């Protein structure tokens, strides 16, 4: 064998993926993949084989490539494996017809209908309620001098917010909190608990839609809730079926709460472990007049640096395509690793550095193309409100545990902490 034929000896071994150590800090492994195997075929913990896309340019291409279908029917695997590629229980609960599982023209029709009831203007009108919820949750623990920011704050805030937006009655919202908690607790483990919660959500949503449809006034009322808007919405005479409305409400709830839990949790953790950046943000928020510019760019940077969605949801090749030099066969699953793409040095200067004032920041944290996250404006509002209020009301907020002791939830799509214990000087609740 000549020297040219010998494999290079200076390339480190491929890292282990999907271990607990990997979950704690996946970024070194993703850096290796970007450099040595940017489109990498691997076996997932579920046993399904899939391609991981890790470079920014390839990721952006894949997210917008309509030859990569969102419909699991294109998965070239036995039927029993199909249940391993989506939200546990959604198939049995007949909740498959939502934006994460369909392609145009159905995707175009349903997204247009949902968009009519989920506009940026509606989100802006909702801002006072988000602030009210944020202050109420902080009031519950402000006098204690300690809290678990995941359990006490980051988790309940988006659950109650999305329930209010959807129109879930206040007396039923704790049930939703329990079902959502089951999804988070079992997201990386037994799928049965998640499936049971999905089934309960589906039953409740169908019953709620039926009640709202029966009592829907002829004309919209100011501040009409999202489920009523979904029922009312129409497109050239086509109305959402009850199952479609339930699936849409379900996915808005499912996708709308855990992403924000992780945005608040990951974002707070990043600030607490980068004191200079945290101090810059606090100073800007408390300066005379209150400058929110750094808060806005800062939340975008937190989304890029350690975002709530590690991998984009499933895609399946409908025909042979070439991506990053690799041939991908029809039926192959493709997972775009947003966390890897958003740390790509070919796209971002000093990508492993947290810089809250970063301007050139076209991150992929909420996706790209026709499947760009519909709820991104609400998540941004909640993230900005939560972080600004925490830092101003609890100015000496600090970690109450060694970072090495913190545990991240095992899972495939989302990235978030199990707990985030903090301490602070006890503060008075609002009068």
FIFI-981275 format. One line per field, with one value per residue (C-alpha): x, y, z. Coordinates in pm, 1 decimal. Each point is the difference from the previous one (the first is absolute). Example, Ala and Ser with C-alpha at 12.3 -4.5 7.8 and 13.67 -1.06 7.14 Angstrom:
BEGIN
xx = (1230.0|137.0)
yy = (-450.0|344.0)
zz = (780.0|-66.0)
***
This chain:
BEGIN
xx = (0.0|140.6|-10.5|-276.1|-214.4|36.2|-284.2|102.1|119.4|-61.4|-378.8|-149.2|-247.5|-363.8|-169.8|-273.6|-340.1|-314.5|168.1|-66.2|343.1|-90.0|-329.6|190.5|220.8|-62.9|195.6|345.3|-160.6|-183.4|324.5|157.6|-292.6|5.3|366.7|21.4|-352.4|-232.3|-280.8|29.3|-206.2|-51.8|-221.6|-218.4|-81.5|-338.9|174.4|-100.5|281.9|9.8|226.3|124.0|66.2|238.2|137.8|-190.8|-14.7|-115.3|-248.0|-155.9|-24.5|-162.2|-254.1|-127.6|30.6|-348.6|143.5|33.4|-356.7|-144.2|-249.3|105.6|-169.8|316.2|215.5|154.4|-22.7|-239.4|-323.5|102.2|294.1|-216.8|-130.1|356.1|40.1|-257.2|-173.1|-84.4|-366.5|-96.5|-77.2|-229.0|-164.1|-73.4|196.5|228.7|-156.1|200.0|260.6|299.9|-124.5|-137.3|120.8|-149.1|-273.4|-156.8|274.3|-61.4|-374.1|24.1|278.9|-198.6|-302.9|199.0|187.5|-328.5|-50.5|366.1|130.8|285.9|-263.6|-183.1|328.2|72.3|-346.2|83.8|314.8|-167.8|-131.9|349.2|140.3|-278.1|71.0|374.3|-39.1|-254.5|237.1|295.2|-221.1|-47.0|369.3|148.7|-10.5|159.8|345.8|22.8|-185.7|23.7|-43.3|-111.8|-275.9|-103.4|30.4|117.8|-246.1|-328.3|39.4|-39.5|-258.1|-233.5|73.3|-78.0|-310.1|-126.4|74.5|-173.3|-300.7|36.2|-210.9|204.6|-155.7|136.8|350.2|155.7|-101.2|192.8|295.0|-5.3|-21.5|277.6|213.0|-37.7|127.7|308.3|79.0|-20.8|122.6|324.3|-124.2|-307.6|-235.0|-311.7|-38.8|18.1|-248.9|-250.2|27.8|-47.1|-314.3|-141.3|78.7|-168.2|-318.5|-15.3|69.6|-271.3|-251.2|109.1|-22.4|-348.3|-112.5|154.2|-144.3|-348.0|22.0|196.2|-156.8|-74.0|269.7|344.2|26.0|301.1|282.0|-157.2|202.1|202.6|-217.5|-306.1|204.4|98.0|-363.1|-101.6|287.9|-76.9|179.1|-211.7|-287.3|211.6|-32.9|232.0|-143.1|-31.1|297.7|209.3|-87.4|87.1|331.6|85.3|-85.6|202.9|313.1|-18.4|-15.2|264.6|246.0|-86.1|78.4|315.7|192.5|-67.9|76.9|341.7|52.9|-52.8|193.5|294.0|9.0|6.7|267.0|214.8|-28.1|84.9|309.8|109.9|-2.5|143.4|-279.3|-261.4|129.4|-13.8|-362.7|-96.1|165.0|-187.7|-333.1|45.1|157.1|-208.7|-271.0|58.9|175.4|-153.7|221.8|250.4|-286.0|-129.7|336.9|85.0|-296.3|92.5|355.5|-124.5|-208.9|313.3|245.5|-194.1|-346.6|-308.0|-28.2|307.8|-119.3|-271.1|-293.9|5.9|33.3|-8.6|154.3|-258.3|264.5|376.4|173.7|358.6|63.1|346.2|149.2|-201.5|-260.8|-322.9|-239.0|-379.6|-162.4|307.1|-68.1|194.8|51.8|138.6|213.5|-85.4|235.2|293.0|-90.5|-29.8|357.1|146.9|315.5|-57.5|-308.0|52.5|306.2|123.0|-302.3|82.9|1.7|-317.6|-36.8|-334.7|62.2|65.6|-165.6|67.7|-206.4|-217.2|-21.8|-218.3|-139.9|-358.2|64.4|-5.5|-228.3|-368.9|22.9|147.3|-148.9|-342.5|23.8|339.1|-142.8|-169.7|312.1|213.0|-247.6|-2.6|379.2|63.0|-260.8|120.1|370.7|-47.4|-229.8|224.6|308.7|-171.1|-205.7|271.7|318.9|240.3|-141.7|265.6|37.6|-53.4|178.2|324.4|-63.1|154.1|-280.5|-280.3|-171.9|-144.4|-309.1|81.0|-189.1|45.5|-163.7|0.6|287.5|-71.6|96.0|-185.0|44.7|160.1|46.5|69.3|45.8|-53.7|-65.9|-362.7|-212.8|-339.7|-289.6|-187.0|-270.6)
yy = (0.0|338.4|303.4|150.7|-312.1|-14.9|157.8|313.8|-70.0|345.3|-12.9|-72.2|-282.0|77.2|111.4|-195.6|151.9|2.1|-94.9|188.7|159.0|110.0|147.7|214.7|158.0|-114.8|281.9|-166.8|-301.0|226.2|182.8|-335.7|-89.6|338.4|-46.6|-372.0|-128.3|296.6|-222.1|-308.4|-318.8|-133.5|-233.6|187.8|-129.7|-112.1|-226.6|214.4|90.5|364.4|261.6|282.8|332.2|222.6|281.6|327.0|14.9|-362.0|48.0|305.6|-185.3|-303.5|204.6|159.2|-303.2|-122.1|-335.5|-58.8|-70.4|47.7|-282.4|-317.8|-207.2|54.7|-179.1|-306.7|-216.2|-270.3|136.0|-70.5|238.4|289.1|53.0|73.6|306.4|242.4|106.6|-312.8|-83.9|252.4|-273.3|-202.2|318.7|105.6|321.6|-41.9|271.8|295.6|232.2|-213.4|-305.9|129.6|152.2|246.6|41.8|-115.9|173.8|324.0|-15.9|-80.8|247.3|276.7|-85.6|-10.1|318.9|190.5|-79.3|23.3|331.0|215.1|261.6|-255.0|-86.3|368.0|40.0|-294.7|163.4|138.6|-346.4|-151.2|268.0|-65.8|-374.9|62.6|223.3|-232.7|-298.9|197.1|121.6|-361.7|-49.3|351.1|4.5|-345.8|95.1|-316.7|-181.2|-262.3|223.8|-287.3|-133.7|330.5|234.0|-111.3|-290.7|155.5|334.2|-123.8|-262.4|258.2|246.8|-240.2|-127.7|358.7|63.6|-320.8|66.0|-282.7|100.6|94.2|-281.5|-257.9|139.2|-199.2|-318.5|124.8|75.9|-361.7|-145.1|225.9|-92.3|-366.1|78.4|178.5|-255.6|-292.6|172.9|-197.2|-316.0|-223.2|120.4|-144.4|289.3|251.3|-197.8|-10.1|376.1|51.9|-215.1|199.0|329.0|-116.4|-100.9|326.3|214.8|-172.1|56.7|364.4|63.0|-150.9|229.2|309.8|-75.5|-40.0|336.0|200.2|343.6|99.9|268.9|-5.1|173.1|211.7|-219.1|-319.5|-306.9|-205.2|-312.7|212.0|164.4|-340.3|-105.7|325.6|11.1|-103.7|-6.3|26.7|-165.9|-279.0|-27.2|-183.2|-337.3|-75.6|-239.3|259.2|265.3|-237.0|-93.3|365.6|98.8|-296.5|82.7|369.1|-106.0|-271.9|203.4|323.8|-95.5|-212.9|225.3|294.2|-200.9|-71.7|351.4|142.7|-278.2|-20.0|377.6|64.7|-265.8|153.9|343.4|-130.3|-175.3|304.4|276.0|273.1|-46.3|-18.7|324.5|174.5|-101.8|100.1|338.9|63.2|-96.3|219.0|299.5|316.2|-47.2|-375.4|-102.5|-324.1|-22.7|-228.0|-213.4|-54.4|-88.9|-192.3|-235.8|-68.3|-78.5|-232.5|-178.8|-44.0|-80.5|-273.1|-3.6|-191.8|-217.5|-212.7|-182.0|106.0|-238.2|-293.7|20.4|-287.0|-4.5|-47.1|-53.5|-40.4|323.7|103.0|198.3|97.4|-241.7|-295.9|-183.4|-41.3|-268.8|35.8|-78.4|83.2|215.4|326.7|195.1|353.0|71.8|362.3|10.0|-98.0|231.9|296.7|-55.5|-32.1|218.2|22.7|210.2|160.0|182.7|-153.6|-232.9|-146.4|347.5|143.5|358.3|157.3|288.9|-226.7|161.1|-236.0|-275.8|-181.7|-304.8|-300.4|-37.9|24.4|-168.5|133.1|-17.8|-85.9|-182.3|299.6|-5.4|163.2|72.3|173.1|347.5|-132.8|-190.8|312.6|207.4|-253.3|-35.8|373.6|61.5|-287.0|86.7|375.4|-45.5|-254.3|218.9|317.0|-146.0|-241.1|188.9|-227.9|-322.7|-272.5|-373.3|-213.4|-306.1|-88.6|11.6|-348.0|-131.9|124.8|-255.3|48.6|-183.0|-285.7|24.9|42.1|326.6|233.5|115.9|111.4|-28.7|-227.5|248.2|341.0|71.5|365.3|226.5|372.1|259.0|-44.9|262.7|141.2|-103.3|270.6|180.8)
zz = (0.0|-96.9|228.0|-216.1|49.2|377.4|196.3|187.2|351.5|144.0|-26.1|345.3|37.1|-65.5|322.9|172.0|-63.4|214.3|327.9|325.4|-33.8|-352.5|124.3|251.3|-267.6|-358.2|-161.1|-20.6|-171.2|-240.1|-79.2|-89.3|-225.2|-175.2|-81.3|-77.8|-78.4|-60.1|-133.4|217.9|4.3|351.0|198.3|246.3|349.7|-136.7|-252.4|-296.9|-242.1|-105.6|-155.8|222.7|-177.6|196.6|-219.9|-27.2|-381.8|-27.8|283.3|-161.7|-331.1|162.6|196.6|-322.1|-233.5|-87.4|-108.3|373.8|106.5|346.1|-55.3|189.0|-270.8|-205.1|259.4|-162.6|310.6|124.3|139.4|359.6|-33.9|-116.9|350.8|111.4|-218.6|136.6|317.5|202.5|-21.1|-268.9|-254.8|229.2|124.4|-361.3|42.4|-301.3|-216.7|125.5|-145.4|100.8|-191.2|-328.2|-327.0|-248.6|-108.5|331.0|199.6|-191.4|65.1|369.7|72.1|-166.9|209.5|322.8|-83.8|-12.9|366.7|107.3|-122.8|136.4|85.8|214.4|173.1|67.4|154.1|223.0|145.0|315.1|86.8|-41.5|233.6|250.5|-1.5|32.3|303.7|159.0|-24.2|137.7|285.6|106.1|80.9|26.3|380.9|30.5|-124.1|-207.2|-277.2|-268.8|-300.6|-223.4|226.0|157.2|-296.0|-345.2|-17.3|122.2|-181.3|-359.4|98.1|152.7|-281.3|-283.0|182.7|28.8|-366.5|-109.1|219.5|251.8|303.5|306.2|206.2|-251.3|-39.6|284.1|-184.5|-300.1|224.0|126.2|-350.8|-125.5|301.1|-91.1|-350.1|132.0|272.1|-241.6|-313.1|-4.8|166.2|-11.4|-270.1|165.5|241.7|-283.6|-208.7|286.9|44.0|-374.1|8.5|292.5|-173.5|-317.3|180.2|188.6|-308.8|-206.1|279.3|39.2|-375.2|-6.1|284.7|-155.4|-343.4|148.8|177.6|-257.9|-63.1|-358.2|2.8|164.7|336.0|104.3|130.0|-130.7|101.5|-245.9|0.3|-78.4|-274.3|-137.7|-7.2|-168.2|-245.2|-354.6|-330.1|-315.3|178.2|151.1|376.2|232.5|92.5|368.4|-18.8|-184.6|256.1|285.9|-164.8|-58.8|357.4|124.0|-197.1|92.8|363.3|-30.9|-207.0|176.8|356.0|4.5|-236.5|232.0|314.5|-149.2|-132.1|348.9|176.2|-240.2|-34.5|374.5|47.2|-274.7|160.0|347.1|-134.1|-203.9|264.9|-224.0|-252.9|274.3|155.7|-338.5|-40.2|353.4|-43.1|-325.7|158.7|308.8|-172.2|-13.4|-257.5|-18.8|-321.8|-133.6|-308.8|173.2|133.1|-352.7|-154.1|316.5|-25.8|-363.3|110.2|273.7|-262.1|-211.3|276.0|184.3|-146.8|113.9|-313.1|-60.6|-310.3|-241.8|-22.9|-237.5|-376.2|-252.0|-347.1|-274.4|-268.2|-11.8|95.1|60.8|316.7|117.4|-250.9|130.5|-202.0|195.1|-118.8|-28.3|333.8|209.3|309.7|22.7|323.1|-23.8|306.8|71.8|299.6|-222.3|-286.6|235.3|123.3|-351.5|-26.1|-375.1|75.4|344.0|130.1|327.3|10.0|341.5|157.8|152.6|-124.0|84.0|-239.1|-301.8|-301.4|-290.7|155.4|-251.8|224.2|-80.1|350.6|-125.7|-331.0|-354.7|-301.2|-3.8|334.3|184.9|350.1|-0.5|374.1|-12.2|78.3|315.4|109.5|-47.2|199.8|282.9|-2.9|6.0|269.8|220.1|-14.7|40.1|299.3|170.8|-35.3|121.0|284.5|121.9|-86.7|191.4|-145.9|9.8|-50.8|310.2|-141.8|-169.4|-377.6|-24.7|220.2|-221.1|-219.9|-345.6|-115.2|-232.5|-325.0|-370.7|-106.6|301.3|220.5|353.9|365.3|240.9|285.1|49.6|373.5|76.2|302.0|45.1|267.1|106.9|-167.1|83.5|-216.0|-180.5|198.6)
***
